[in-house]
Amino acid sequence: MYDVQIPQDQLLTEELAETLRSISSALNREIAVLISRSGKIESVTVGNSADLRPENLEVRRGQGRLSGIRCLHTHPFTVSDLSKADLSALKNMRLDALAAIGWRDDSTPSMVSFGLITDSLEDEQLITETFGPYGLKEAASINFTNLLNTLEKILAQKVNGHSLAAVEEKAVLMSLDWQQNDLKWTAEDSLEELALLAKTAGATVVGQFIQKKAKPDPATFIGAR
């Protein structure tokens, strides 16, 4: 497992998720891995999120920052919904994210749910939100780097005494469909990711659209509608 490298901009890969499922099914035990932002697996644990021992890891420190470590673990033969213990581990370790892979039986596909620290209160209590369940392909397509950058901006502003909740922000989402077959994400995938980022940043989505063009406009990218 320690030789596996995860792309920095992905929460997980389908291959890693299937490997964890295979091992977890054979043992009938939960498996948890801690992954750094560089995509390196730093720790492998047989057990649930309450058994994690991150003390020996080099983690980022600071009230307005996350740890730089995310956890991916299995929920064998049950749903991927995060437990209270999962959410507690997410907050206590200030994880970048905590994701769970669940499957009901050998014949059902794996599903992924994940939790994020999305805000903090004046008494430094952390607020978490959960997302999913998603299929493996959908979960692997989330741009995790963009998501983390947004979250840490929110936390940093709270530390500096600025609340994003003071002013309601509204957002119109746009995705460009220009018929590129080699793109990693579809226009619809991009809109879903933008909606997640907007919600995390505290903005209300008031509209969204897909602009179809033969190629991006060189001046404005989307061109005139």
N, C-alpha and C positions, 0 to 999 in steps of 0.2 A: 504493500500500500504506500510506503514512503517514497517509492519511485514514481508515483503518479503525479503529473503536473497539471494543474487546472488553469485554463486561460484566465488572466487577471480580470477581464470584463465579464466573466460568467459566475453566477452563483454556484453552479455545479455543471457537470457534463453528464450526458446520458450514460456514457460508459462507466463512470464512477458510480452513479446511482445503481446501475444494474449489478456491478461488482459487489457493492454493499448489500444489495438485496440477496444475492446468491449466498454470500457468507452468512448473513443474518438468518436466512431460511434454514441453512444447514445446521447452524448452532441453536436455532430457535431462541436467540438472544438478541437484544438490541446492540447495534454497533454505532459508535460515534467517532467522527474524525474532526479535528480542529485544523483549519486551513488558513494560512496567512494571506495577506493581500497580494503577495507575489505569486500565489497559486500553489504554494508548497504545503504538503500535508505535514503538520508539525506533531500531531499526536493521534494515536489510534487507541480507542478504549472499547472493551467488551462490557457493555452496560449502558444505562440510560444517561440523560443529561445531568442527573444528580451525582453521577460518578465521575464527572470530568474533574481533572486536576491540572489546571493551567498554570500553577505556581511557577514552574520552571521555564515557562515560555517568555520570550521577550515581547511584551505587549506595550502598546502606546499608552501613555498616561495623560490625564488632564480632564477636568470637569466637562469641557466642551468638546471632547473627542471620544471616539469609540476606540475599542482595544486594538483594532487592526486584525482581529481573528474572527472567523465565522465557524459555526458548528453545523455539520451535516450528520444526521443520525437516522436510524431506522425505527419504524414502528411495525414489526413483523406481524402479519395476519390481523391487522386492524387498520383503522382509518389514519390519515396523516395529520389530523387535527392536533394542534399543539396542546400539551397538558399544562396544568398550573406549574409543575416542576420545570417544564421547558421554559415558560415565560419568566420564572424566577431566575433560572440560570442565565437567560438573555440579559436581564437587568443587572444581576449581581456581578457578572463578568464584563458588562458593557460590550457584548459581542456585536460585531458588524451585522450579523444576522444569525438566526437559528432556524434551520430548515429540517423538516421531518419527511421521510419517504415512507409511505404506507401502502399496503396491499392486503386485500381481504383473504385471498387464497392464491394458490399457485396459478390459477387460470385467469386472474384479474390483473389489469395493468397497474403499474406503480403510479401513485399520485404524490404530489409534493405540496406541502403547506409551509409557510415560513413566517417568522415574526421579525419585526424591526423596532428599534427604539426610535420613535418619531418626534419626541418632544420631552421637555422637562418642566416641572412646576417650580414655583419660587422656593419651595422647601427642598429642592433638588431631587424630588421624587420623579423617577423616569416614567414616561408614558410609552406603552408599546401598542402596536397594531399588528394584526395577523392578516395574511393574504393567502388565497388559495381555497380549495385545492386546484392544482394545475397538473396537466400531463407533463411527462419528462421533457418532451421537446419544447413545450411552451415555457417551462421553468428555465431550461437551459438558454433560451433566447433572450431572457431579461438582461439588459445592460446594467450589470451590477455596479460598475464604476460610477456611472452617472447617478445612480440611486444613492450611493454612499456619499458622494460629493454634496448632494442636496441635503442629506440628513445632517452631516457635520456642519453645514452652514447654518442650519436651524439651531443646533445645539450651541454653536459658537455665539450666535446672536443672543440667545437666552443668557449665556454667561456674561455677555457684555451689557446686559440690561435692556435688550431690545426684544420685544415679543412680536412674532409674526402674526399672532392672533389679534393684535390691536386694530389692524386694518384688513378688511376682507379683500382679498385679491381675486380677480376673475380672469379666466384664461380661455382662449379660443385655440383649439388644437388643430394642427395641419400636418398632413403627411403627403409626400410627393410620390406618385406612382409613375415611374418612367420606364417601365418594361425592361428592367435589368434582371436577367435570369440568374445572375451569379450573386445577387445580393443575399446577405444572411437573413434579413428580416423582410417581410412583406410590408406594404403600406398599412395594412390593418394591424399587424404586430406593433408597428411604430406608434400607432395611435393608442393602443392598449398600454404600452410602456409610458407614453407621455401622460396618459390619464393617471397612472400610478404615481408618477413623479409629481404631478400637479396636486394630487390629494395629499401626498406626503408633505409637500411644501405649504399646505394650508390653503391652496387656491381652489375656487369653485369653477368647475368646467361648465361654461355656458354655451359652448358650441364646438363642433369638430367637423372637419371635412377632409376629403382626399382630392388632391389636384392631379389630374392625369395629363401628362405631357410627353412628347417624344424624348425630350431631354431637359435638364434643369435650365432655367433662364440664367444667363451669365451675370445679369445685374441684380436680380431680386430672388433668384432661385426658383420661386414658385410662379413668377410671372403674374399677369393680370388675369383675374377670374371673370 
